[in-house]
Each structure stands twice: as C-alpha cells, then as structure tokens.
Amino acid sequence: MAELEFPTWTGSGGPADSAWRTCILGDVRLPGIVTVTGLSCGIDVKTKKSKGQDGVTSTDNGVEPSKFAIEVWLNERTWPEWLKAVPKIHPRRPGRQRQPVEIKHPEPNVLGITHIRILKLTGTPPTARGGKKYRIEVEEWFDEPKPVKKKPGKEVPKHTTTQDYYGDPNELARRMAQTQGYILPPDDPDNISTQLY
C-alpha cells in the first residue's frame, strides 16, 4: 500500500509540499500534479416555512455525501505512468461496486473522508505547452445503513385502531374488549353469555 506523509502546510518544501500535489487511490499513486477541487462537507437539511407563521422548521436528514473532483495534470514524462494507473481506477473496471477506494490526500482526509466511489473520468486533449489533464469525479462512500431493529412489543390488531373505525365509539370499545379477552358488562347488548370473546 502506498504511503503519503501528512503535510503541515504548503510552501514549506520537501515531502510536506509534495503531499498537496499527490493523491493515492487504493494502492495507486496518481502520477503528475494532482489537485482536489470542489470539496465541501455538510449535512442534508430540509427547511420548511409555514404560511402565515414567523420562523421555519428545520429537519436534519442525515449526512450529505461529499462530491468533489481530483484533477491530474500530466506531461510526456508522466503519461506512461498514467496508462498503468488508469485500469486500476477506471469507473467501469470489473468489481467497481464491491469495494470503495481508499483516498489519501490532505484535503479530504482532514475532513474525515477516507473512502470514495469513482463516478466519472474526463480527459482534455493534450497541448504542447499545457500537457494533458484528467478530471476524476468522486463521491464520498458510506457503508449501507443497517436496518433498525424494532424492540419486541405487544402488537395491536389492526381492527382495534381508531383510524380504521368511524362509527359508534361504544362499538369500538366492545371490539377492543372482545379482541383483548375482557368480559363484557352484563348490560351490554352484545353480551349473550359470560364467556370471553
């Protein structure tokens, strides 16, 4: 597995400076000069304003996955290295959905982003002065949410809920008493015996 020294600050020279221009995806160190752009990290919030009311209602919908781009600038010297790296990071490579790709770069790592899914790979035509550029669009990867286990409890039969009944409230009470095994009062018209219903 390729290693990357975590930098102190850019401009200090040496390994710390080169860490900002280097990115490792899985076990592949991307060749050329690499920059991470468009990275933002936040939560998904639904804000709703009620008509005629002051203020708003804010609902937290959980973590919003970060989407960002990794831009790679290549020249003639780094082109052969890129050709070796592409099959390992290509978004259409076999088994791409089975495992996330670990990312090592100071920008996403300082925000806690350590695994990504590669979404798209876009290249620009090479030029004599500018070399060739690729843009790798990625999204933060999360484990699939685990289903919430419900605590075992007493289930209420559907026919005893008030939302299914719109008639006589005494009839609803009789139904509930019958399904829960209570003895009906002697003066109840449905009570034809003293046995449990």
C-alpha positions in Angstrom: 0.0 0.0 0.0 1.4 3.4 -1.0 2.0 5.8 1.9 1.6 9.6 2.0 3.2 11.9 4.5 0.6 14.2 6.1 1.7 17.7 5.4 2.0 20.7 7.8 1.4 23.4 5.3 2.0 24.0 1.6 5.0 26.1 0.7 7.3 24.6 3.3 9.1 22.5 0.8 10.0 18.8 0.7 7.5 16.0 1.4 5.0 18.3 3.1 4.7 20.4 0.0 4.5 17.5 -2.4 1.7 15.9 -0.3 -0.7 18.6 -1.5 0.1 17.7 -5.1 -0.1 14.0 -4.7 -3.1 11.7 -4.3 -3.2 7.9 -3.6 -6.3 6.0 -4.6 -6.2 2.5 -3.2 -2.7 1.3 -3.9 -2.3 3.7 -6.9 -0.2 6.8 -6.6 -1.6 9.2 -9.3 1.2 10.5 -11.5 1.7 14.1 -12.4 0.5 17.1 -10.4 -2.8 16.4 -8.6 -5.2 18.9 -7.0 -8.5 18.3 -5.2 -11.2 20.8 -6.1 -14.9 21.5 -5.2 -14.8 19.7 -1.9 -17.5 20.6 0.6 -18.6 18.7 3.6 -22.1 19.0 5.3 -25.4 17.6 6.2 -28.7 17.4 4.4 -31.3 19.7 6.0 -34.9 20.3 4.8 -36.1 23.7 5.7 -39.9 24.4 5.6 -41.7 27.7 6.2 -45.3 27.5 7.3 -47.7 30.0 5.6 -48.5 32.9 7.8 -46.0 31.9 10.5 -42.7 33.5 11.6 -39.7 31.3 11.6 -39.1 28.0 9.9 -39.0 24.3 10.7 -35.6 22.6 10.0 -35.3 18.8 9.7 -32.0 17.0 9.8 -32.0 14.3 7.1 -28.5 13.0 8.0 -25.1 13.3 6.4 -24.9 14.5 2.8 -22.1 12.7 0.9 -19.4 14.9 -0.3 -18.8 15.2 -4.1 -15.6 16.6 -5.4 -13.1 16.3 -8.2 -9.5 15.1 -8.4 -7.6 16.9 -11.2 -4.5 15.4 -12.7 -2.1 17.3 -14.9 0.2 15.1 -17.0 3.2 15.7 -19.3 5.1 13.5 -21.6 7.2 12.0 -18.8 4.2 11.1 -16.6 2.0 9.8 -19.4 3.3 6.1 -19.3 2.6 6.0 -15.5 -0.9 7.2 -16.1 -1.5 4.4 -18.6 -0.6 1.9 -15.9 -2.8 3.6 -13.3 -6.0 4.0 -15.4 -7.1 0.4 -15.4 -7.0 0.3 -11.5 -9.1 3.5 -11.1 -11.4 3.4 -14.1 -15.1 3.7 -13.0 -16.1 0.8 -15.3 -13.4 -1.6 -14.0 -14.7 -5.0 -13.0 -15.7 -5.3 -9.4 -16.1 -1.5 -9.0 -19.2 -1.7 -6.8 -17.8 -4.4 -4.5 -15.4 -2.2 -2.6 -14.8 1.5 -2.1 -11.5 3.1 -3.0 -9.4 4.5 -0.1 -8.2 8.0 -0.8 -5.1 9.6 0.7 -4.8 13.4 0.2 -4.7 16.1 2.9 -7.8 17.9 1.7 -10.4 15.2 2.1 -8.6 13.3 4.9 -8.6 16.4 7.2 -12.4 16.4 6.9 -12.7 12.7 7.7 -13.2 11.5 4.1 -11.2 8.3 3.7 -13.2 6.2 1.2 -14.7 7.2 -2.1 -16.5 5.9 -5.2 -15.2 7.0 -8.6 -18.1 8.3 -10.7 -16.6 9.7 -13.8 -13.3 10.1 -15.6 -13.0 13.0 -18.1 -9.9 14.0 -20.2 -9.0 17.0 -22.2 -6.9 17.0 -25.5 -3.1 17.3 -24.9 -1.3 20.5 -25.9 2.4 21.2 -26.4 2.6 23.8 -23.7 -0.2 22.6 -21.3 0.2 18.9 -21.3 -2.9 16.8 -20.7 -5.4 17.0 -17.9 -7.9 14.5 -16.5 -10.7 15.1 -14.1 -11.8 12.3 -11.8 -15.2 13.0 -10.3 -15.8 11.1 -7.0 -18.3 10.8 -4.2 -17.8 10.0 -0.6 -18.6 6.4 0.2 -20.6 5.2 3.2 -21.5 1.7 4.4 -25.0 0.6 3.7 -27.2 1.6 6.6 -28.1 -1.3 8.8 -31.8 -1.9 9.4 -33.1 -0.6 12.7 -34.2 -3.5 14.9 -37.6 -3.0 16.5 -38.0 -3.8 20.1 -40.4 -6.7 20.7 -43.7 -5.3 22.0 -47.3 -6.0 22.1 -48.8 -5.8 18.6 -52.2 -4.1 18.4 -54.6 -5.9 15.9 -55.4 -3.7 13.0 -59.2 -3.7 13.6 -58.8 -2.2 17.1 -57.1 1.0 16.0 -59.2 4.2 16.0 -58.1 5.2 12.5 -60.0 2.3 10.9 -63.2 3.0 12.8 -65.6 5.9 12.2 -68.8 4.8 13.9 -70.2 4.4 17.4 -67.4 4.8 20.0 -69.1 2.2 22.2 -68.8 -0.3 19.4 -65.1 0.4 19.2 -64.8 -0.3 22.9 -66.7 -3.5 22.5 -64.5 -4.7 19.7 -61.4 -3.9 21.7 -62.8 -5.7 24.7 -63.6 -8.8 22.6 -60.1 -9.0 20.9 -58.3 -8.5 24.2 -60.3 -11.1 26.1 -62.2 -8.9 28.5 -65.6 -10.0 29.9 -68.3 -7.6 28.5 -70.6 -5.9 31.1 -73.9 -7.7 31.7 -75.9 -4.8 30.4 -74.0 -4.7 27.1 -76.4 -5.7 24.2 -73.6 -7.8 22.6 -73.1 -9.8 25.8 -75.1 -13.0 25.2 -73.0 -15.1 27.6 -70.4 -14.7 30.2 -67.7 -16.4 28.2 -64.7 -14.4 26.8 -64.8 -13.2 23.3 
